[in-house]
Amino acid sequence: MSTGTGITAEALRQRLAELLSPTTLEVLDESSAHAGHAGADGTGSGTHFRVRIASPLFDGRSRVARHRLVYDALQDFVARGLHALAIETL
């Protein structure tokens, strides 16, 4: 039986809040909807997330640059098994 990544929506939320000072932040664990897909670890959690975020740090930046800020903030989670991240910048 798989022990999973140990990654939680709350851990991602805390990291993003710390590094990006968001005015709006929602993190959803959508892993259970991806059972059997690439990157799923069999636990139903910790591999596929959706982030909706607005931050003053996004002002004047392109969509790609805003997404890069989010990816950079969460890079150590990717190394731990975060497989998919859907990002909606507001």
Phi and psi in degrees as GROMACS dihedral restraints (atoms count N, CA, C in turn):
[ dihedral_restraints ]
;  ai    aj    ak    al  type     phi  dphi    fc
    3     4     5     6     1   -74.2    20    10
    4     5     6     7     1   142.9    20    10
    6     7     8     9     1   -91.5    20    10
    7     8     9    10     1   -10.9    20    10
    9    10    11    12     1    80.2    20    10
   10    11    12    13     1   179.8    20    10
   12    13    14    15     1   -83.2    20    10
   13    14    15    16     1   -25.2    20    10
   15    16    17    18     1    78.3    20    10
   16    17    18    19     1     4.3    20    10
   18    19    20    21     1   -83.5    20    10
   19    20    21    22     1   133.2    20    10
   21    22    23    24     1  -122.0    20    10
   22    23    24    25     1   158.7    20    10
   24    25    26    27     1   -60.1    20    10
   25    26    27    28     1   -37.1    20    10
   27    28    29    30     1   -65.0    20    10
   28    29    30    31     1   -38.9    20    10
   30    31    32    33     1   -63.9    20    10
   31    32    33    34     1   -42.7    20    10
   33    34    35    36     1   -64.6    20    10
   34    35    36    37     1   -43.0    20    10
   36    37    38    39     1   -59.0    20    10
   37    38    39    40     1   -45.1    20    10
   39    40    41    42     1   -62.3    20    10
   40    41    42    43     1   -44.2    20    10
   42    43    44    45     1   -63.0    20    10
   43    44    45    46     1   -46.0    20    10
   45    46    47    48     1   -64.7    20    10
   46    47    48    49     1   -39.6    20    10
   48    49    50    51     1   -63.2    20    10
   49    50    51    52     1   -41.0    20    10
   51    52    53    54     1   -66.7    20    10
   52    53    54    55     1   -43.9    20    10
   54    55    56    57     1   -93.2    20    10
   55    56    57    58     1   -27.3    20    10
   57    58    59    60     1  -114.7    20    10
   58    59    60    61     1    -2.6    20    10
   60    61    62    63     1    44.1    20    10
   61    62    63    64     1    57.1    20    10
   63    64    65    66     1   -70.3    20    10
   64    65    66    67     1   151.8    20    10
   66    67    68    69     1   -93.8    20    10
   67    68    69    70     1   -22.7    20    10
   69    70    71    72     1  -137.5    20    10
   70    71    72    73     1   135.1    20    10
   72    73    74    75     1  -153.5    20    10
   73    74    75    76     1   125.5    20    10
   75    76    77    78     1  -137.6    20    10
   76    77    78    79     1   129.0    20    10
   78    79    80    81     1  -124.7    20    10
   79    80    81    82     1   123.5    20    10
   81    82    83    84     1  -118.3    20    10
   82    83    84    85     1   131.9    20    10
   84    85    86    87     1   -88.0    20    10
   85    86    87    88     1   108.4    20    10
   87    88    89    90     1  -102.9    20    10
   88    89    90    91     1    16.8    20    10
   90    91    92    93     1   -58.3    20    10
   91    92    93    94     1   -39.7    20    10
   93    94    95    96     1   -63.5    20    10
   94    95    96    97     1   -25.2    20    10
   96    97    98    99     1   -77.4    20    10
   97    98    99   100     1    -7.1    20    10
   99   100   101   102     1  -115.1    20    10
  100   101   102   103     1    18.6    20    10
  102   103   104   105     1   -55.2    20    10
  103   104   105   106     1   131.7    20    10
  105   106   107   108     1    86.7    20    10
  106   107   108   109     1    -7.9    20    10
  108   109   110   111     1   -88.2    20    10
  109   110   111   112     1   166.9    20    10
  111   112   113   114     1   -56.1    20    10
  112   113   114   115     1   136.6    20    10
  114   115   116   117     1    87.8    20    10
  115   116   117   118     1   -15.8    20    10
  117   118   119   120     1   -70.4    20    10
  118   119   120   121     1   138.7    20    10
  120   121   122   123     1  -105.3    20    10
  121   122   123   124     1     6.7    20    10
  123   124   125   126     1    89.8    20    10
  124   125   126   127     1    -6.1    20    10
  126   127   128   129     1   -94.9    20    10
  127   128   129   130     1   -18.2    20    10
  129   130   131   132     1    82.2    20    10
  130   131   132   133     1     9.0    20    10
  132   133   134   135     1  -151.6    20    10
  133   134   135   136     1   159.1    20    10
  135   136   137   138     1    83.1    20    10
  136   137   138   139     1     7.7    20    10
  138   139   140   141     1  -121.9    20    10
  139   140   141   142     1   -28.3    20    10
  141   142   143   144     1  -129.1    20    10
  142   143   144   145     1   121.6    20    10
  144   145   146   147     1  -131.4    20    10
  145   146   147   148     1   155.9    20    10
  147   148   149   150     1  -121.6    20    10
  148   149   150   151     1   131.5    20    10
  150   151   152   153     1  -120.8    20    10
  151   152   153   154     1   127.4    20    10
  153   154   155   156     1  -114.0    20    10
  154   155   156   157     1   121.7    20    10
  156   157   158   159     1  -148.4    20    10
  157   158   159   160     1   141.4    20    10
  159   160   161   162     1  -126.9    20    10
  160   161   162   163     1   139.1    20    10
  162   163   164   165     1  -150.2    20    10
  163   164   165   166     1   144.5    20    10
  165   166   167   168     1   -60.8    20    10
  166   167   168   169     1   -23.1    20    10
  168   169   170   171     1   -67.9    20    10
  169   170   171   172     1   -15.1    20    10
  171   172   173   174     1   -83.6    20    10
  172   173   174   175     1   -15.8    20    10
  174   175   176   177     1   -55.3    20    10
  175   176   177   178     1   127.7    20    10
  177   178   179   180     1    77.7    20    10
  178   179   180   181     1     2.5    20    10
  180   181   182   183     1  -101.7    20    10
  181   182   183   184     1   150.4    20    10
  183   184   185   186     1   -70.2    20    10
  184   185   186   187     1   165.4    20    10
  186   187   188   189     1   -57.8    20    10
  187   188   189   190     1   -42.9    20    10
  189   190   191   192     1   -62.6    20    10
  190   191   192   193     1   -41.8    20    10
  192   193   194   195     1   -66.8    20    10
  193   194   195   196     1   -37.5    20    10
  195   196   197   198     1   -64.8    20    10
  196   197   198   199     1   -43.7    20    10
  198   199   200   201     1   -63.7    20    10
  199   200   201   202     1   -38.6    20    10
  201   202   203   204     1   -61.8    20    10
  202   203   204   205     1   -39.5    20    10
  204   205   206   207     1   -59.9    20    10
  205   206   207   208     1   -42.4    20    10
  207   208   209   210     1   -66.8    20    10
  208   209   210   211     1   -48.6    20    10
  210   211   212   213     1   -58.6    20    10
  211   212   213   214     1   -44.2    20    10
  213   214   215   216     1   -62.3    20    10
  214   215   216   217     1   -39.4    20    10
  216   217   218   219     1   -64.9    20    10
  217   218   219   220     1   -28.0    20    10
  219   220   221   222     1  -107.9    20    10
  220   221   222   223     1    13.0    20    10
  222   223   224   225     1   -57.0    20    10
  223   224   225   226     1   -39.3    20    10
  225   226   227   228     1   -67.8    20    10
  226   227   228   229     1   -25.4    20    10
  228   229   230   231     1   -71.0    20    10
  229   230   231   232     1   -35.9    20    10
  231   232   233   234     1   -61.1    20    10
  232   233   234   235     1   -42.8    20    10
  234   235   236   237     1   -63.3    20    10
  235   236   237   238     1   -25.8    20    10
  237   238   239   240     1   -90.2    20    10
  238   239   240   241     1    -4.7    20    10
  240   241   242   243     1   127.2    20    10
  241   242   243   244     1     0.7    20    10
  243   244   245   246     1   -62.3    20    10
  244   245   246   247     1   117.4    20    10
  246   247   248   249     1   -96.9    20    10
  247   248   249   250     1   -39.7    20    10
  249   250   251   252     1  -138.1    20    10
  250   251   252   253     1   137.3    20    10
  252   253   254   255     1  -136.4    20    10
  253   254   255   256     1   111.7    20    10
  255   256   257   258     1   -92.2    20    10
  256   257   258   259     1   123.8    20    10
  258   259   260   261     1  -116.0    20    10
  259   260   261   262     1   128.6    20    10
  261   262   263   264     1  -120.0    20    10
  262   263   264   265     1   109.1    20    10
  264   265   266   267     1   -94.2    20    10
  265   266   267   268     1   135.3    20    10
